[in-house]
Amino acid sequence: MSGLPTITADPNDWDWMEIVTFDNAVESEGFEYAFDHYGPLFRRPELRGIEKDMGKLRDFWRAHTEAIEAWGEEIGWDTYGDLYDAHLDKHHEESARRRAGSGGVS
């Protein structure tokens, strides 16, 4: 993964849920479309640095796909779906804040 950070499965971790949400977008739309339209909104500074870099984000995402799959199997796909849906709502709120220029996080 060439020095990129890693994160661990934790549904209470904003950045973990961002890569889970992004993974769903990639699975539905393909990587490039997901990158252009559904990119992650990381909070950790070391991750914010890769969210707009297609190559680094692709490497980061690929490095976490097995962990995402294993996590879904572990918690059950119904629970996975509930956590995904709840986070997606928060992601949309964060996206609107960033577009408005506040850059705030809650």
C-alpha positions in Angstrom: 0.0 0.0 0.0 3.1 2.2 -0.3 3.0 4.0 3.0 -0.7 4.9 3.0 -2.5 4.8 6.4 -4.8 1.9 7.4 -7.9 1.9 9.4 -9.7 -0.9 11.2 -13.3 -2.0 11.2 -15.2 0.1 13.7 -18.8 1.3 12.9 -18.2 4.2 15.4 -15.2 5.5 13.3 -16.3 8.1 10.8 -13.4 7.2 8.4 -14.1 3.5 8.5 -17.7 4.1 7.5 -16.6 6.5 4.8 -14.5 3.8 3.1 -17.5 1.3 3.5 -19.8 3.8 1.9 -17.3 4.5 -0.9 -16.8 0.7 -1.4 -20.6 0.4 -2.0 -20.4 3.2 -4.5 -17.5 1.6 -6.3 -19.4 -1.7 -6.4 -22.5 0.0 -7.9 -20.9 2.5 -10.2 -17.3 1.6 -10.8 -14.3 3.3 -9.3 -13.9 6.4 -11.5 -17.6 7.3 -11.3 -17.6 6.8 -7.5 -14.4 8.9 -7.2 -16.0 11.7 -9.2 -19.4 11.6 -7.6 -19.3 9.8 -4.3 -15.8 10.3 -2.9 -15.1 9.8 0.8 -15.1 12.8 3.2 -12.4 11.6 5.6 -11.8 13.5 8.9 -8.3 12.3 9.8 -5.7 14.7 8.2 -3.6 11.8 6.9 -6.7 10.5 5.1 -8.0 13.9 3.9 -4.8 14.1 1.9 -5.8 11.1 -0.2 -9.5 11.7 -0.7 -8.9 13.8 -3.9 -6.0 11.8 -5.2 -7.4 9.0 -7.5 -4.3 6.8 -7.4 -3.8 7.0 -3.7 -7.5 6.5 -3.0 -7.6 3.5 -5.3 -4.7 1.9 -3.4 -6.3 2.7 -0.1 -9.6 1.3 -1.1 -8.1 -1.8 -2.5 -6.2 -2.4 0.7 -9.4 -2.3 2.7 -11.8 -4.3 0.5 -11.1 -7.6 2.2 -11.6 -6.1 5.6 -14.9 -4.5 4.5 -16.1 -7.9 3.2 -15.0 -9.7 6.3 -16.7 -7.1 8.5 -20.0 -7.4 6.7 -19.8 -11.2 7.1 -19.0 -10.8 10.8 -21.8 -8.4 11.7 -24.4 -9.7 9.3 -25.5 -8.0 6.1 -28.8 -6.7 7.7 -26.8 -4.9 10.4 -24.3 -3.8 7.7 -27.1 -2.3 5.7 -28.5 -0.4 8.7 -25.1 1.0 9.6 -24.5 2.0 6.0 -27.8 3.7 5.7 -27.3 5.7 8.9 -23.9 6.8 7.9 -25.0 7.7 4.4 -27.4 10.3 5.9 -24.5 11.7 7.9 -22.3 11.7 4.8 -24.8 13.8 2.9 -25.0 16.3 5.7 -21.2 16.5 5.8 -21.0 17.0 2.1 -23.5 19.8 2.2 -21.5 21.5 5.0 -18.3 21.2 3.0 -20.0 22.6 -0.2 -21.3 25.5 1.8 -17.7 26.3 2.8 -18.0 25.7 6.5 -15.8 22.6 6.5 -17.3 21.8 9.9 -17.5 18.4 11.4 -19.7 17.2 14.1 
